[in-house]
């Protein structure tokens, strides 16, 4: 056997050991429904009411100012939002990421806790209603726009209900939020206020965008919802500054609480004659290496 042929066989066997790359797909999550999205400017008083049926779909855009293919995702989301009742939230990667100043560690960690299947957290990731996600910028179907439109319009099984929100500024970085939540299911929710910067200017970003919309800057707990019925609360909150400007929005959000499941650890299966995938190529590889050594001696 010539040396070149043997090396070719070795290379093919090593390729067999590598996992094949999978195409883009819609991932169904088990982190619970995201509901809400009613909002107003943080420096203005407002009062809002909405039925569940009129609430927007919630789209989360996990992104970064250095991420070039994130631009395709962001543009597709903006196009979808022109025709679909959908609210976009840009979660900028922050943990171990000194290049992007628009995110925060707490928001990034919140996203990682919800989207645990997507380690190692490489943007872009597009999430919808807390229930579905698509990783990367390759479309599942004909285009990202058609993908996002279809997933955003899937039923969220929230049932019937009403949401009310009143916001009153009390200082430069403070305000009082009161909310009422009436629903017909037994779902439990954590109630949070999301502080969102309408547009942040960062010309040093290497994806050449300069202006970054819908930046989720902070998440603040303001109560809980248990079982069906009517729930309400009034909370005084303090919040951080925008990255630049004075364009922070106050968004009311309801995050479904899912009881964590404890999975029993399974013992690894021993390698036997019935599981030859790893053992056979490695054995053949060892024999080829030995043959090459003898040939060179």
C-alpha positions as CSV (number, residue, x, y, z in Angstrom):
1,X,0.0,0.0,0.0
2,X,1.5,3.4,-1.0
3,X,2.0,6.0,1.6
4,X,-0.4,8.5,-0.1
5,X,-3.3,6.0,-0.3
6,X,-2.9,5.0,3.3
7,X,-2.9,8.6,4.4
8,X,-6.1,9.2,2.4
9,X,-7.8,6.2,4.1
10,X,-6.7,7.6,7.5
11,X,-8.2,11.0,6.7
12,X,-11.5,9.5,5.6
13,X,-11.8,7.5,8.8
14,X,-11.1,10.6,10.9
15,X,-13.8,12.4,9.0
16,X,-16.2,9.6,9.9
17,X,-15.6,10.4,13.6
18,X,-16.7,14.0,13.3
19,X,-20.3,15.0,13.8
20,X,-22.1,16.1,10.7
21,X,-23.3,19.7,10.5
22,X,-27.0,20.2,10.8
23,X,-29.0,22.7,8.9
24,X,-31.1,25.5,10.4
25,X,-34.3,24.4,12.2
26,X,-36.9,25.7,14.5
27,X,-36.2,24.6,18.1
28,X,-39.1,24.1,20.5
29,X,-38.1,25.4,24.0
30,X,-39.2,24.3,27.4
31,X,-38.6,27.7,29.2
32,X,-42.2,29.0,29.2
33,X,-44.2,31.6,27.4
34,X,-43.3,35.3,27.1
35,X,-46.3,37.5,27.2
36,X,-46.7,41.3,27.2
37,X,-44.9,44.0,25.3
38,X,-47.2,47.0,26.2
39,X,-45.0,50.0,26.8
40,X,-44.4,53.7,26.8
41,X,-41.6,56.2,27.3
42,X,-39.9,56.2,30.7
43,X,-39.9,60.0,31.0
44,X,-43.7,60.3,30.4
45,X,-46.8,59.2,32.3
46,X,-49.1,56.7,30.5
47,X,-51.9,54.2,31.0
48,X,-52.4,51.2,28.7
49,X,-54.8,48.2,28.5
50,X,-54.8,45.2,26.2
51,X,-56.5,41.9,25.8
52,X,-54.3,38.8,25.2
53,X,-55.5,38.6,21.7
54,X,-54.2,42.1,20.9
55,X,-50.7,41.7,22.5
56,X,-47.8,41.6,20.1
57,X,-45.7,38.5,19.4
58,X,-42.4,38.7,21.4
59,X,-39.2,38.4,19.2
60,X,-35.8,38.3,21.0
61,X,-32.8,39.0,18.9
62,X,-29.5,37.7,20.5
63,X,-27.0,39.8,18.8
64,X,-23.6,41.7,19.0
65,X,-22.1,44.8,17.5
66,X,-19.3,42.7,16.0
67,X,-21.7,40.1,14.5
68,X,-22.0,40.6,10.7
69,X,-24.5,37.9,10.0
70,X,-26.7,39.3,12.8
71,X,-27.5,42.1,10.4
72,X,-29.5,39.7,8.2
73,X,-31.5,38.5,11.2
74,X,-32.2,42.1,12.4
75,X,-33.3,43.2,8.9
76,X,-35.6,40.2,8.5
77,X,-37.2,40.9,11.9
78,X,-37.8,44.5,11.1
79,X,-39.5,43.5,7.8
80,X,-41.7,41.0,9.6
81,X,-42.7,43.6,12.2
82,X,-44.0,45.8,9.3
83,X,-46.8,43.3,8.6
84,X,-47.1,41.3,11.9
85,X,-48.0,42.6,15.3
86,X,-44.5,41.8,16.8
87,X,-42.3,43.6,19.4
88,X,-38.5,43.1,19.0
89,X,-36.0,43.0,21.8
90,X,-32.3,43.1,21.1
91,X,-30.3,41.2,23.7
92,X,-26.6,42.1,23.2
93,X,-24.0,39.5,24.2
94,X,-22.1,40.8,27.2
95,X,-20.6,37.9,29.2
96,X,-16.9,37.6,28.2
97,X,-17.5,40.1,25.5
98,X,-15.6,43.3,25.9
99,X,-16.3,44.4,22.3
100,X,-20.1,45.1,22.8
101,X,-21.0,47.8,25.4
102,X,-24.7,47.8,24.7
103,X,-25.6,44.7,26.7
104,X,-25.5,43.9,30.4
105,X,-24.3,40.8,32.3
106,X,-27.6,40.3,34.0
107,X,-29.6,40.5,30.8
108,X,-27.2,38.2,29.0
109,X,-27.4,35.7,31.9
110,X,-31.2,35.8,31.8
111,X,-31.2,35.0,28.1
112,X,-28.7,32.1,28.7
113,X,-30.8,30.7,31.4
114,X,-33.9,30.7,29.1
115,X,-32.1,29.4,26.0
116,X,-29.9,26.7,27.6
117,X,-29.9,24.6,24.4
118,X,-27.8,27.1,22.5
119,X,-24.4,26.9,24.3
120,X,-21.8,28.4,23.5
121,X,-23.9,31.4,22.9
122,X,-22.8,32.5,19.5
123,X,-25.1,35.2,18.0
124,X,-27.4,35.4,16.2
125,X,-30.3,33.5,17.9
126,X,-33.9,34.5,17.2
127,X,-36.5,33.6,19.9
128,X,-40.2,33.9,19.5
129,X,-42.7,34.1,22.4
130,X,-40.3,32.3,24.6
131,X,-41.4,29.0,23.0
132,X,-39.3,28.7,19.8
133,X,-35.9,29.7,18.6
134,X,-33.8,29.6,15.4
135,X,-30.0,29.7,15.6
136,X,-27.9,31.3,13.0
137,X,-28.7,33.3,9.9
138,X,-29.5,30.5,7.5
139,X,-33.2,30.2,6.7
140,X,-35.2,27.0,7.6
141,X,-37.5,27.5,4.6
142,X,-37.4,30.0,1.7
143,X,-36.2,33.0,3.7
144,X,-35.7,34.4,7.2
145,X,-38.7,36.6,6.7
146,X,-41.0,33.7,5.9
147,X,-39.5,31.7,8.8
148,X,-40.0,34.4,11.3
149,X,-43.5,35.3,10.1
150,X,-44.6,31.7,10.4
151,X,-43.1,31.1,13.9
152,X,-44.3,34.5,15.3
153,X,-47.9,33.7,14.3
154,X,-48.0,30.3,16.0
155,X,-50.6,30.0,18.8
156,X,-49.1,30.7,22.2
157,X,-51.9,29.0,24.2
158,X,-52.1,31.9,26.7
159,X,-55.9,31.6,26.9
160,X,-58.1,34.6,27.4
161,X,-57.1,37.5,29.6
162,X,-56.5,41.3,30.1
163,X,-53.5,43.3,31.0
164,X,-53.4,46.9,32.3
165,X,-50.3,49.0,33.0
166,X,-49.9,52.5,34.5
167,X,-46.5,54.3,34.7
168,X,-45.7,57.5,36.5
169,X,-42.1,58.9,36.5
170,X,-40.9,60.0,39.9
171,X,-37.4,61.1,39.1
172,X,-34.6,61.1,36.5
173,X,-34.1,57.4,36.9
174,X,-37.2,56.2,38.9
175,X,-40.9,55.6,38.5
176,X,-44.0,53.8,39.8
177,X,-45.5,51.0,37.8
178,X,-48.9,49.5,38.6
179,X,-50.2,46.5,36.7
180,X,-53.3,44.3,36.6
181,X,-53.3,40.8,35.1
182,X,-56.5,38.7,34.6
183,X,-56.3,35.3,32.9
184,X,-58.1,32.0,32.5
185,X,-55.4,29.4,32.8
186,X,-53.4,27.9,35.6
187,X,-50.1,29.2,34.3
188,X,-47.7,31.0,36.7
189,X,-45.8,34.1,35.7
190,X,-42.9,36.2,36.9
191,X,-43.8,39.8,36.2
192,X,-41.0,42.0,35.1
193,X,-40.3,45.5,33.7
194,X,-37.9,45.6,30.7
195,X,-36.0,48.9,30.2
196,X,-35.5,49.2,26.4
197,X,-33.4,51.8,24.6
198,X,-35.1,52.7,21.4
199,X,-31.9,53.4,19.5
200,X,-28.3,53.3,20.7
201,X,-25.4,54.9,18.7
202,X,-22.2,52.9,18.6
203,X,-20.0,53.7,15.5
204,X,-17.2,51.4,16.7
205,X,-19.2,48.3,16.0
206,X,-17.4,46.1,13.4
207,X,-20.6,45.1,11.7
208,X,-20.9,48.7,10.4
209,X,-24.4,49.3,11.7
210,X,-23.6,52.3,14.0
211,X,-27.3,52.5,15.1
212,X,-28.8,49.7,17.1
213,X,-32.5,49.6,17.9
214,X,-34.6,47.9,20.6
215,X,-31.7,47.4,23.0
216,X,-32.8,45.5,26.2
217,X,-30.8,47.3,28.9
218,X,-32.3,46.0,32.2
219,X,-34.9,43.5,33.6
220,X,-36.6,44.4,36.9
221,X,-38.9,42.1,38.9
222,X,-42.2,43.7,39.9
223,X,-44.3,40.7,41.1
224,X,-45.8,37.3,40.4
225,X,-49.0,35.7,39.1
226,X,-50.2,32.4,40.5
227,X,-53.0,30.3,39.0
228,X,-56.1,31.8,37.3
229,X,-57.9,35.0,38.4
230,X,-57.0,38.6,38.9
231,X,-53.6,39.8,40.2
232,X,-52.3,43.3,40.7
233,X,-49.3,45.2,42.2
234,X,-47.8,48.6,42.6
235,X,-44.0,48.9,42.6
236,X,-41.5,51.8,42.8
237,X,-38.5,51.1,40.7
238,X,-35.1,52.6,40.0
239,X,-33.3,52.0,36.7
240,X,-30.0,52.7,35.0
241,X,-29.2,55.3,32.3
242,X,-29.5,54.6,28.6
243,X,-26.3,54.0,26.8
244,X,-26.7,57.4,25.2
245,X,-29.6,59.8,24.8
246,X,-32.9,59.9,26.7
247,X,-35.0,57.4,24.9
248,X,-35.6,54.6,27.4
249,X,-39.0,52.8,27.2
250,X,-40.8,50.9,30.0
251,X,-42.2,47.5,28.9
252,X,-44.4,45.2,31.0
253,X,-43.6,41.5,30.6
254,X,-45.0,38.2,31.9
255,X,-42.6,35.2,31.9
256,X,-44.2,31.9,32.5
257,X,-42.7,30.0,35.4
258,X,-41.9,26.3,34.6
259,X,-41.2,24.0,37.5
260,X,-37.6,22.6,37.0
261,X,-37.5,18.9,36.3
262,X,-34.9,16.7,38.0
263,X,-33.5,14.2,35.6
264,X,-31.9,11.0,36.8
265,X,-28.3,10.5,35.6
266,X,-28.0,7.5,33.3
267,X,-25.0,5.3,33.4
268,X,-23.0,5.4,30.1
269,X,-23.4,2.3,27.9
270,X,-20.3,0.1,27.7
271,X,-18.7,-0.2,24.3
272,X,-19.5,-3.6,23.0
273,X,-19.5,-5.4,19.7
274,X,-23.0,-3.8,19.1
275,X,-21.5,-0.3,19.3
276,X,-18.5,-0.4,16.8
277,X,-18.7,3.2,15.5
278,X,-15.8,4.5,17.6
279,X,-13.8,1.3,18.2
280,X,-13.6,0.0,14.6
281,X,-12.3,3.1,13.0
282,X,-9.7,3.6,15.7
283,X,-8.6,0.0,15.5
284,X,-8.2,0.3,11.7
285,X,-6.3,3.6,12.2
286,X,-3.9,1.9,14.6
287,X,-3.2,-0.9,12.1
288,X,-2.6,1.5,9.3
289,X,-0.2,3.6,11.4
290,X,1.7,0.4,12.3
291,X,1.9,-0.7,8.6
292,X,3.2,2.7,7.6
293,X,5.9,2.5,10.3
294,X,7.0,-0.9,9.1
295,X,7.1,0.4,5.5
296,X,9.4,3.3,6.4
297,X,11.8,1.1,8.4
